[in-house]
Amino acid sequence: MAKRGGFPGGMPGNMNNLMKQAQRMQKQMEEAQKKLEEEQVTAAAGGGAVEVTVTGKKEVVKVKLDPEAVDPDDVEMLEDLIMAAVNEAMRKADELSSASMSQIAGGLGGLGGGLPF
């Protein structure tokens, strides 16, 4: 009669290895997150008339405006340039984050060796 419950074939040892790998991955993710927080990306709009720098945490840390971009008669254009530069910088920050997490997730292939999910 087949034994019910538990994991046949010595699964506790495999489970121990899985836990160790998961802990390593968690540590790697925490380290990557800290590194991302220190990273900065810059994006420009209007041929460099507006530059925006954001961190990996998506915090704007610098806005640089070319004085020629500041036209009191056309504030709307400056607003559009700032918006475009911020959006592009945020997109770059997302790409940086995705690339960092992809490297860590690449290690998932070794987890579980054929788990059904």
LINVENNOR-V165372 format. One record per helix or strand of 2 or more residues. SS is the DSSP state (H for helix, E for strand). FROM is the first residue (numbers start at 1). TO is the last residue. If there is no record, write none. Layout:
SS;FROM;TO
SS;FROM;TO
//
This chain:
H;11;38
E;40;45
E;50;55
E;60;65
H;67;69
H;75;110
//
